[in-house]
Every structure is written in structure tokens, then in C-alpha cells.
């Protein structure tokens, strides 16, 4: 018994691939097809980001290093912070594992 592959077609564009959908919307406006849409509800669980100010001179050096690595300055800072925190955690764990010596009285 052979299974027939069901072709999936998008709603408005009637396209069957992402490329066809892109081609369709490159030449059509949603404004002309608004009546064919339907309401959608969804939730987004985005992680809250924090901003940290960096000295402009330090940022220039950071930007240069990041460019040489082919990454954004933000990515490089995140990598460094995570690396530093891991080293700190390992150092604290090593200190906690050391046997305590008693001072002579």
C-alpha cells in the first residue's frame, strides 16, 4: 500500500513552498486580501534583556575584537560574562571543597 504525499498549500497565496509564498507577497498586498485573514492569538515568552553602559573607548576596542571574530559586540560581551561567571563559580566550589584547618591555640 503506497502513501500519497499530501501537498500542503498556504491559505491566501495557495503556494506550496516558502519561496512561492515569498514570491506571491512580493507582488501582492495584504490590504487587498484583509477579508481573507482570521484572528490569531498567541503568547510570547521572551527573556527580558538588560542594558549595560560601556565606556566609549572600551567599546571601540570591543567592537574591533568582535569584528575580527565575525560576531557582534553584544555576543562577545555575553560570551565573556558567561565565561567569567563560570570561572568564578568553579573557584568558589574549589574553595568550599578544601579541608578547613584549625588554628593552633
N, C-alpha and C positions, 0 to 999 in steps of 0.2 A: 504494500500500500504506500503510495507516494504522497508526501505532504505538499500541498500547494502553498507557495510563499505568498502571504497576504501583503500586498503593497500598501504601505501607509502613505496617506495623502494629507497634506496640511489643509486646514479649513478654508480660508479665503483664497489663497493663491492656487490651490489644487495642485501644488508642487509635491514631488516625491523625494526631493533631496534638499539639503541645506543650500546648495548652490542655486537650485531653481527658485527656492524661496527668496534668496538674496536678489537674484535677477528680477524677479517679479516686483519686489518692493523698491528696487532701484528705479523702476519706471511707473509705479503706481503710488497713489496717496491713500493713506488710511482715512483721510477726511471724506473720500468718496465712498468708503465702504463701512463707515461707522455703524450703520444699522445692522451689519452682519456680525458685529462683535458681541460678546457676552461678558457679564460681570465675572470677575475672578477675585478671590480673596486668598491671601497667603500671609505668612508671618516670616519675618526676617530676624534671625538671631545673629546679629553682627557683634563682634567683640569691640568693646569701646577702646579707642586709641587715645593715648596721652601724647601731649606735645612737650618737648624739652627744648629750651633755647640753648644755642651753641654759639660761642664766641665767633665772630665773622672770620677771623684769621684761621682759627682751628677748623672752621667749616670749609674754608678754601682748601686746606690740606686734606681734609676728609674727602672732599669731592674729587680731588685729584687721585687719591688712593683708590677710591671706589671706581672711578672711570677706568683706571688701569686694570682692575679686576673684572670689569664689564658688568658691574652691579650698581644699584642706586646707593647714594649716601645713606639713606634710611635703612636699607638692607644691611649695609656694612655695620652701622651702629648697632642694629639689632643683633647681628652675629657676635659682635664684641661684647655686648652687655650679657648675652646668654653665656658666652664663654667665661667671662669674668665671674658671673654668679655661680657657675658650676665649679670653678676653681675654689671659690670661697667656701662653698658647701663641702667640698672634699677636704679642704684644710680644717674646717670645723669638726668634721667627722673624725679625722685623724687625731685631733687634739682630744676629743672625747674618748677615743679608744685607748689612749695612753694610760698606763697604770699610774695611779697617784702615789707619790712618795710622801712619806710623813717626815715632817721636820723634826730634827733631834731636839729634845728638851733639856 
